[in-house]
Amino acid sequence: MITVKFRRIASPQGQVPALPQRATEGAAGADLCANIDQAVTVPPMGRVVIPTGLAVELPDTGYGAFVFARSGLGVRHGLTLSNGVGVIDSDYRGEVCVGLVNLSDMAYTIEPGERIAQLCILPVVPFAAEDVPVLGQTARGTGGFGSTGR
């Protein structure tokens, strides 16, 4: 287990966010909550950016913080991340905000303190890009987008 430092940032009305916590011992991600002073309604096909009130300091450049959607919000309400996955670089020290999009045909209201996303800390492997004229062969080759079956 690694230790990750967080700085809590109060909302305009002084609401101090909870630190991220895993809901169960086996959970891969820790919940991020909406650090808002009043409810925010996301209309169908609408987008919002919700502050978490948290800034993070990762242990070193070998880690990144990644924001993922909460499956329950996505499956039940169509609320998911507007950018697919949020990537927080090891040298970023600003507030973590969550971009959400409502893909359903019904408005969804986010309440203050509601769990809106999950945060995972993952290893990052730096790489150097090399320009080559040909790539190695594989059985799959260039087949993509369903080429291996349904």
HELIX and SHEET records of a PDB file:
HELIX    1   1 SER A   71  HIS A   77  1                                   7    
SHEET    1   A 4 LYS A   5  ARG A   8  0                                        
SHEET    2   A 4 ARG A  47  GLU A  57 -1                                        
SHEET    3   A 4 GLU A  95  ASN A 102 -1                                        
SHEET    4   A 4 LEU A  79  LEU A  81 -1                                        
SHEET    1   B 4 ALA A  30  CYS A  33  0                                        
SHEET    2   B 4 ARG A 115  PRO A 123 -1                                        
SHEET    3   B 4 TYR A  63  ALA A  69 -1                                        
SHEET    4   B 4 GLY A  86  ILE A  88 -1                                        
SHEET    1   C 2 VAL A  40  VAL A  42  0                                        
SHEET    2   C 2 TYR A 108  ILE A 110 -1                                        
END                                                                             
